[in-house]
Amino acid sequence: MSAVPDEPAVRLRPMVVEDLPEVMALERRLFPHDAWPEQFFLDELDHTQGERATRRYWVLTEPVADDPRTDERLLGYVGMMCVLPLADVQTIAVAPEAQGRGLGTRLLRLVVDTAAVWGAEQVLLEVRADNDGAQALYTREGFTHIHTRRRYYPDGTDALIMQKPLTDLNAPSSASQLR
Ligand SMILES: CC(C)(COP(=O)(O)OP(=O)(O)OC[C@H]1O[C@@H](n2cnc3c(N)ncnc32)[C@H](O)[C@@H]1OP(=O)(O)O)[C@@H](O)C(=O)NCCC(=O)NCCS
């Protein structure tokens, strides 16, 4: 697995409601045809709260020195749903001007690692069949194409379901090894 360059200025933290104006601006830039509505993010963030939380959302930001209105700029975000034994990458996005420097890899690995800590057996995601860049990232990170949802997107493009196993699903479980 290749290393992600360490960028000390880049900060990773949980997404909060106050991030949504910047998140929505980036969402609309990156997904002009199927951007999530803001309410969808609000509902997702609701599910990050409490002991029975099924979601985690993070943002990557960098400091800005030249804007009196803010001290940080959004570089990207990612969301995970985990209802055992499955975890899903709900969304992943990196600002166009910050792409290609390892941030997407970092966000994806964060979901995979968190899913493993939560005890998920596999991570699933959905990607447009015409999104070669994202598919290259997922393949490099150990995801394989397991299913196609024909004409899933509003413009008729297929959705590819990709999966990364976190455990050897054929291995005997520790419970059965005890017998
Ligand atoms: C997909 C995305 C999150 C990747 O983020 P990123 O920060 O550019 O990713 P990285 O810099 O970690 O690159 C990782 C790998 O992604 C692949 N990749 C990313 N963009 C690519 C592109 N435009 N063309 C080809 N490969 C690309 C490459 O395999 C790259 O590995 P490499 O650097 O060894 O060649 C980002 O391009 C993005 O936000 N795209 C628009 C939104 C989107 O499509 N999200 C995914 C929805 S399923």
The ligand as an SDF file (V2000), in Angstrom:
LIG
                    3D

 48 50  0  0  0  0  0  0  0  0999 V2000
  -12.2470   10.6190   -6.5060 C   0  0  0  0  0  0  0  0  0  0  0  0
  -11.5590   11.6850   -5.6430 C   0  0  0  0  0  0  0  0  0  0  0  0
  -12.1970   11.7270   -4.2680 C   0  0  0  0  0  0  0  0  0  0  0  0
  -10.0750   11.3260   -5.5110 C   0  0  0  0  0  0  0  0  0  0  0  0
   -9.4650   12.3020   -4.6930 O   0  0  0  0  0  0  0  0  0  0  0  0
   -7.9280   12.7110   -4.8850 P   0  0  0  0  0  0  0  0  0  0  0  0
   -7.5500   13.5320   -3.7110 O   0  0  0  0  0  0  0  0  0  0  0  0
   -7.7020   13.2740   -6.2200 O   0  0  0  0  0  0  0  0  0  0  0  0
   -7.2590   11.2760   -4.7880 O   0  0  0  0  0  0  0  0  0  0  0  0
   -5.7170   10.9310   -4.6310 P   0  0  0  0  0  0  0  0  0  0  0  0
   -4.8640   12.1280   -4.8750 O   0  0  0  0  0  0  0  0  0  0  0  0
   -5.5760   10.2270   -3.3290 O   0  0  0  0  0  0  0  0  0  0  0  0
   -5.5270    9.9450   -5.8340 O   0  0  0  0  0  0  0  0  0  0  0  0
   -5.7250    8.5980   -5.6560 C   0  0  0  0  0  0  0  0  0  0  0  0
   -5.8900    7.8710   -6.9650 C   0  0  0  0  0  0  0  0  0  0  0  0
   -7.1160    8.2200   -7.5620 O   0  0  0  0  0  0  0  0  0  0  0  0
   -7.0140    8.0010   -8.9550 C   0  0  0  0  0  0  0  0  0  0  0  0
   -7.4470    9.2290   -9.5880 N   0  0  0  0  0  0  0  0  0  0  0  0
   -7.9370   10.2960   -8.9440 C   0  0  0  0  0  0  0  0  0  0  0  0
   -8.3250   11.2090   -9.8570 N   0  0  0  0  0  0  0  0  0  0  0  0
   -8.0660   10.6980  -11.0670 C   0  0  0  0  0  0  0  0  0  0  0  0
   -8.2600   11.1420  -12.4020 C   0  0  0  0  0  0  0  0  0  0  0  0
   -8.8090   12.3310  -12.6730 N   0  0  0  0  0  0  0  0  0  0  0  0
   -7.9070   10.3370  -13.4080 N   0  0  0  0  0  0  0  0  0  0  0  0
   -7.3590    9.1340  -13.1550 C   0  0  0  0  0  0  0  0  0  0  0  0
   -7.1460    8.6620  -11.9210 N   0  0  0  0  0  0  0  0  0  0  0  0
   -7.4990    9.4340  -10.8940 C   0  0  0  0  0  0  0  0  0  0  0  0
   -5.5960    7.5870   -9.2330 C   0  0  0  0  0  0  0  0  0  0  0  0
   -5.5610    6.1800   -9.2260 O   0  0  0  0  0  0  0  0  0  0  0  0
   -4.8690    8.1220   -8.0210 C   0  0  0  0  0  0  0  0  0  0  0  0
   -3.7610    7.3720   -7.7560 O   0  0  0  0  0  0  0  0  0  0  0  0
   -2.3110    7.8630   -8.2700 P   0  0  0  0  0  0  0  0  0  0  0  0
   -2.0920    9.2230   -7.6880 O   0  0  0  0  0  0  0  0  0  0  0  0
   -1.4070    6.8190   -7.7300 O   0  0  0  0  0  0  0  0  0  0  0  0
   -2.4000    7.9030   -9.7610 O   0  0  0  0  0  0  0  0  0  0  0  0
  -11.6300   13.0760   -6.3160 C   0  0  0  0  0  0  0  0  0  0  0  0
  -11.1020   12.9660   -7.6080 O   0  0  0  0  0  0  0  0  0  0  0  0
  -13.0160   13.6560   -6.3960 C   0  0  0  0  0  0  0  0  0  0  0  0
  -13.4940   14.2800   -5.4390 O   0  0  0  0  0  0  0  0  0  0  0  0
  -13.6780   13.5070   -7.5550 N   0  0  0  0  0  0  0  0  0  0  0  0
  -14.9820   14.1110   -7.7610 C   0  0  0  0  0  0  0  0  0  0  0  0
  -16.0270   13.5160   -6.8510 C   0  0  0  0  0  0  0  0  0  0  0  0
  -16.1260   12.0260   -7.0530 C   0  0  0  0  0  0  0  0  0  0  0  0
  -16.1100   11.5370   -8.1680 O   0  0  0  0  0  0  0  0  0  0  0  0
  -16.2660   11.3020   -5.9210 N   0  0  0  0  0  0  0  0  0  0  0  0
  -16.4040    9.8740   -5.9410 C   0  0  0  0  0  0  0  0  0  0  0  0
  -17.8380    9.5070   -6.0770 C   0  0  0  0  0  0  0  0  0  0  0  0
  -18.0360    7.7400   -6.0600 S   0  0  0  0  0  0  0  0  0  0  0  0
  1  2  1  0
  2  3  1  0
  2  4  1  0
  2 36  1  0
  4  5  1  0
  5  6  1  0
  6  7  2  0
  6  8  1  0
  6  9  1  0
  9 10  1  0
 10 11  2  0
 10 12  1  0
 10 13  1  0
 13 14  1  0
 14 15  1  0
 15 16  1  0
 15 30  1  0
 16 17  1  0
 17 18  1  0
 17 28  1  0
 18 19  1  0
 18 27  1  0
 19 20  2  0
 20 21  1  0
 21 22  1  0
 21 27  2  0
 22 23  1  0
 22 24  2  0
 24 25  1  0
 25 26  2  0
 26 27  1  0
 28 29  1  0
 28 30  1  0
 30 31  1  0
 31 32  1  0
 32 33  2  0
 32 34  1  0
 32 35  1  0
 36 37  1  0
 36 38  1  0
 38 39  2  0
 38 40  1  0
 40 41  1  0
 41 42  1  0
 42 43  1  0
 43 44  2  0
 43 45  1  0
 45 46  1  0
 46 47  1  0
 47 48  1  0
M  END
$$$$
